Amino acid sequence: MIRFSVVFLLCVVSSYAIKVVDVDTICKNVNDNPPFCLNLLKSKNGTDLVTLAQYTITVARIDLTTTVNVINKLISQSGSDLKAKDHYEYCLSLFGTGGGGALSLLGDGEQHLKNGDYDSFNVQVNSIIADYSECIKGRTPGVPPYDDKSVLPKYAEVVHDVVDILSAIALFLVD
C-alpha cells in the first residue's frame, strides 16, 4: 500500500511540475523582434513559464492601456477628417475593452492561464495579434491600409512585440 501511495504521489507531483524554459529559447521563437524579447525578459530568466506569462501580461496590459489612450486622443484630434476618425474608432474597437478588443482578450487570456487552459490562452493571444494586424496593416487583404502618420503605429508595434512574446510562451505551455 505504501508503494502504491508513493507512486501515486510522484505521478501527481510530476503532473503539476513547474515548467521553466530559458529566455533565450523563448525569444528564438518570437516572430518579429527577438532583441526586444531578450531585453524584456532577461531579468526573469529562470522563472517558470506561468510566472513569466503573467509578468508579460502585466507589461502588455500597460502598453495596451497606453495605446488606447493614444487612440482616444487621436479620435478627439481628428476633427473633420472622417477617414482618420473612422480608422481610429475602428482601432479603438480592436484594442479596447468592448466587443472582444485586445484588452478584453488579454483579461480572458489571463483567466485561461490561471485556470491552466493553455490552449485557450494561446487562442486569446493570437486573437490580439490579429487585432493589431487589422488596425495597422489593414482590414482587407489587397486593400491598402490607412496611411497613418500618427504615433499610433509606433505604440501598436510595442503592443505587438509584447504579445508576440506571449505567443512564444504559449507555445511552450501547450507543448
Rosetta blueprint (number, residue, H / E / L):
1 M L
2 I H
3 R H
4 F H
5 S H
6 V H
7 V H
8 F H
9 L H
10 L H
11 C H
12 V H
13 V H
14 S H
15 S H
16 Y L
17 A L
18 I L
19 K L
20 V E
21 V L
22 D L
23 V H
24 D H
25 T H
26 I H
27 C H
28 K L
29 N L
30 V L
31 N L
32 D L
33 N L
34 P H
35 P H
36 F H
37 C H
38 L H
39 N H
40 L H
41 L H
42 K H
43 S H
44 K H
45 N L
46 G L
47 T L
48 D E
49 L H
50 V H
51 T H
52 L H
53 A H
54 Q H
55 Y H
56 T H
57 I H
58 T H
59 V H
60 A H
61 R H
62 I H
63 D H
64 L H
65 T H
66 T H
67 T H
68 V H
69 N H
70 V H
71 I H
72 N H
73 K H
74 L H
75 I H
76 S H
77 Q H
78 S L
79 G L
80 S L
81 D L
82 L H
83 K H
84 A H
85 K H
86 D H
87 H H
88 Y H
89 E H
90 Y H
91 C H
92 L H
93 S H
94 L H
95 F H
96 G L
97 T L
98 G H
99 G H
100 G H
101 G L
102 A H
103 L H
104 S H
105 L H
106 L H
107 G H
108 D H
109 G H
110 E H
111 Q H
112 H H
113 L H
114 K H
115 N H
116 G L
117 D L
118 Y H
119 D H
120 S H
121 F H
122 N H
123 V H
124 Q H
125 V H
126 N H
127 S H
128 I H
129 I H
130 A H
131 D H
132 Y H
133 S H
134 E H
135 C H
136 I H
137 K H
138 G L
139 R L
140 T L
141 P L
142 G L
143 V L
144 P L
145 P L
146 Y L
147 D L
148 D L
149 K L
150 S L
151 V L
152 L H
153 P H
154 K H
155 Y H
156 A H
157 E H
158 V H
159 V H
160 H H
161 D H
162 V H
163 V H
164 D H
165 I H
166 L H
167 S H
168 A H
169 I H
170 A H
171 L H
172 F H
173 L H
174 V H
175 D L
